[in-house]
């Protein structure tokens, strides 16, 4: 089992900020402010347009363009994975970032969301490239608006605590803030990934030319009753912290198959 890295000195750290909602999204503006409270060396490399649901996808069949918006702020006409890859392997090839922060996503990344989420994918890519990464999301659970102030109020202190604790080099940290006012947050819970499925509800309709289309809906089944999960933490008004391992091998099944397939 890998041991946690040495703690990062945030005062001297180079921090890369990215997301999947796009470089102009309100959540990344929140995360920039949080990052700048941690370090002076903060850079942004994010998708030019929204890439929600992009997963851990790379752009392979066309060239990518990296566009400078200001001295330390760039956008890429690609996926969150593209952004992190270009940033670490090109923009920062002489000195890689010490920490990648991805988000703050508008909406939670809970349960099986981690397999679809571009926010998580950006943190995955950083982890694969040897850079510690934290994905951050602000859950929306029936609110008319996203409670950005909750994430902003708690993110800085939580990141400091996570960095001080450290984590293994093949693990990323997934953080979800609950849909409650920042004063009503009921602490931090270190929890496992819950179970819920997005996209079971398909909406069928007709476009103006009479052609049938299908729209993947947002209905899902949440299992909030199981203690110790990210979903249960959201229901309890807690900040959910979930370590996500990059090795998805199921060891028990592997052992059983080794016995069955000598």
C-alpha positions in Angstrom: 0.0 0.0 0.0 1.4 3.4 -1.0 2.0 5.8 1.9 0.9 9.4 1.8 3.2 11.9 0.1 5.1 14.5 2.2 2.8 17.4 3.0 2.7 20.2 0.4 4.0 23.7 1.5 1.0 25.7 0.3 2.7 29.0 0.7 5.3 28.0 -1.9 3.0 25.7 -4.0 2.1 26.1 -7.6 -1.7 25.4 -7.9 -3.5 24.5 -11.1 -7.2 25.2 -11.1 -9.5 23.5 -13.7 -13.1 22.3 -14.0 -15.6 20.8 -16.4 -18.2 23.6 -16.4 -16.0 25.9 -18.5 -13.5 28.7 -17.9 -16.3 31.3 -17.4 -18.4 29.3 -14.9 -19.1 30.8 -11.5 -17.7 27.8 -9.7 -14.2 28.2 -11.1 -14.2 31.8 -10.0 -15.0 30.7 -6.5 -12.2 28.1 -6.6 -9.7 30.7 -7.9 -10.4 32.9 -4.8 -10.0 29.8 -2.6 -6.7 28.9 -4.3 -5.4 32.4 -4.0 -6.0 32.4 -0.3 -3.7 29.3 -0.2 -0.9 30.4 -2.6 0.2 33.3 -4.8 1.2 30.9 -7.6 -2.2 30.0 -9.0 -2.9 29.2 -12.6 -6.1 28.4 -14.4 -6.4 26.0 -17.4 -10.0 25.1 -18.1 -12.3 24.1 -21.0 -13.4 26.9 -23.3 -17.0 25.6 -23.1 -19.0 23.4 -20.7 -17.8 19.8 -20.7 -20.1 18.3 -18.0 -20.4 14.5 -18.4 -17.3 14.3 -20.6 -15.7 11.7 -18.3 -12.1 10.9 -18.7 -12.1 11.5 -22.4 -9.2 12.8 -24.5 -9.4 14.7 -27.8 -7.6 12.5 -30.4 -9.0 13.2 -33.8 -8.4 17.0 -34.1 -5.7 19.4 -32.9 -6.3 21.3 -29.6 -5.8 25.1 -29.1 -4.6 26.6 -25.9 -5.7 30.2 -25.6 -4.3 32.8 -23.1 -6.9 34.9 -21.5 -4.6 36.7 -19.0 -1.1 36.1 -17.6 -2.0 33.0 -15.7 -5.4 32.1 -17.1 -5.9 29.9 -20.2 -8.7 28.0 -21.9 -8.6 24.9 -24.1 -11.1 23.9 -26.8 -11.3 20.4 -25.4 -12.1 18.3 -22.4 -11.0 18.7 -18.7 -8.6 15.8 -19.3 -7.1 17.7 -22.3 -6.7 20.8 -20.1 -4.7 19.0 -17.4 -2.6 17.1 -19.9 -1.7 20.3 -21.8 -1.0 22.2 -18.6 1.3 19.6 -16.9 3.0 18.3 -20.0 3.3 21.6 -21.9 2.6 24.8 -20.0 4.3 23.6 -16.8 6.8 21.2 -18.4 9.7 23.0 -16.6 8.0 23.1 -13.2 4.8 21.0 -12.7 2.1 22.2 -10.3 2.3 20.9 -6.7 -1.5 20.6 -6.5 -4.5 20.4 -8.9 -7.9 21.7 -7.7 -10.8 20.8 -10.0 -14.2 22.5 -9.7 -16.1 23.9 -8.0 -18.7 21.9 -9.9 -22.3 23.1 -10.0 -24.0 20.0 -8.6 -22.7 17.1 -6.6 -20.4 14.3 -7.9 -21.7 11.4 -5.8 -22.0 7.7 -6.2 -21.7 6.6 -9.9 -21.3 10.2 -11.0 -17.6 9.8 -10.6 -17.5 7.7 -13.8 -19.2 10.4 -15.9 -17.8 13.6 -14.3 -15.3 15.8 -16.1 -14.5 17.3 -12.7 -13.4 14.0 -11.3 -11.7 13.1 -14.7 -9.5 16.2 -14.4 -8.4 15.1 -10.9 -7.8 11.6 -12.3 -5.5 12.9 -15.1 -3.5 14.9 -12.6 -3.1 11.8 -10.4 -2.0 9.7 -13.3 0.6 12.4 -14.1 1.9 12.3 -10.6 0.3 15.5 -9.2 -1.9 15.4 -6.1 -5.5 16.4 -6.9 -8.7 17.3 -5.2 -12.1 17.5 -7.0 -14.7 19.8 -5.4 -18.4 20.0 -6.0 -21.3 22.0 -4.5 -24.3 19.7 -4.2 -27.8 21.0 -5.3 -30.7 19.3 -3.7 -33.8 21.1 -4.5 -32.4 24.6 -4.1 -33.4 27.3 -6.7 -29.8 28.5 -6.8 -26.3 27.0 -6.1 -25.0 27.7 -2.6 -21.5 28.8 -3.7 -21.0 30.5 -0.4 -21.0 27.2 1.4 -18.2 25.8 -0.7 -16.3 29.0 -0.6 -16.6 29.3 3.2 -15.4 25.8 3.9 -13.0 24.9 1.0 -9.9 26.7 2.1 -9.7 25.2 5.6 -10.6 21.8 4.3 -7.9 21.8 1.6 -5.3 22.9 4.2 -6.3 19.9 6.4 -6.3 17.5 3.5 -2.9 18.6 2.3 -1.5 18.4 5.9 -2.7 14.9 6.2 -1.6 13.8 2.7 -2.8 10.8 0.7 -1.2 8.1 -1.6 0.0 9.0 -5.0 -2.6 6.7 -6.7 -5.5 8.3 -5.0 -7.5 11.5 -5.6 -9.8 13.2 -3.1 -13.4 13.8 -4.0 -15.1 16.5 -1.9 -18.8 17.3 -2.0 -20.3 20.3 -0.1 -24.0 19.9 1.1 -26.9 22.0 -0.1 -27.2 23.9 3.2 -26.1 27.4 4.3 -22.5 27.5 5.4 -23.4 28.0 9.0 -25.5 24.9 8.9 -22.8 22.5 7.8 -22.7 19.6 10.2 -19.0 18.8 10.0 -16.9 16.7 7.7 -17.4 13.0 7.1 -14.8 10.7 5.5 -17.1 8.3 3.5 -17.2 5.7 0.8 -18.8 6.2 -2.6 -22.6 5.6 -2.5 -24.9 4.2 -5.2 -27.0 6.2 -7.5 -27.6 6.1 -11.2 -28.2 9.0 -13.6 -29.9 8.8 -17.0 -32.5 6.1 -16.4 -35.2 8.5 -17.4 -35.2 9.3 -21.1 -37.4 12.1 -22.5 -38.6 11.6 -26.1 -39.7 14.5 -28.2 -39.9 15.9 -31.7 -37.7 18.6 -33.2 -39.1 21.4 -35.4 -38.6 19.2 -38.4 -40.5 16.3 -36.9 -37.5 14.2 -36.2 -37.5 12.1 -33.0 -34.9 13.0 -30.4 -34.1 11.6 -26.9 -32.9 13.7 -24.0 -31.2 11.9 -21.1 -33.0 13.0 -18.0 -31.7 13.8 -14.5 -33.9 11.4 -12.6 -32.0 9.1 -10.4 -32.4 6.7 -7.5 -30.4 7.7 -4.4 -29.5 5.3 -1.7 -29.2 7.7 1.3 -30.1 5.1 3.9 -26.7 3.5 4.1 -24.4 5.0 6.7 -20.9 6.0 5.8 -21.6 7.0 2.1 -21.3 10.3 0.3 -25.1 10.4 -0.3 -25.8 9.9 3.4 -23.4 12.7 4.3 -25.3 15.0 1.9 -28.6 14.1 3.5 -27.0 14.9 7.0 -25.7 18.2 5.9 -22.1 17.1 6.1 -19.1 17.8 3.8 -18.3 14.4 2.2 -14.7 13.5 1.6 -14.1 10.4 -0.4 -10.6 9.0 -1.4 -10.9 7.5 -4.9 -8.4 4.8 -5.9 -7.2 4.8 -9.5 -6.7 1.0 -9.5 -10.2 -0.4 -10.1 -9.2 -4.0 -9.9 -11.4 -6.1 -7.7 -8.9 -8.2 -5.8 -11.4 -10.7 -4.4 -12.7 -11.6 -7.9 -9.2 -11.7 -9.2 -8.2 -14.3 -6.6 -11.4 -16.3 -7.3 -10.7 -16.3 -11.1 -7.1 -17.3 -10.6 -8.4 -20.4 -8.8 -11.1 -21.0 -11.4 -8.8 -20.4 -14.4 -5.4 -22.1 -13.6 
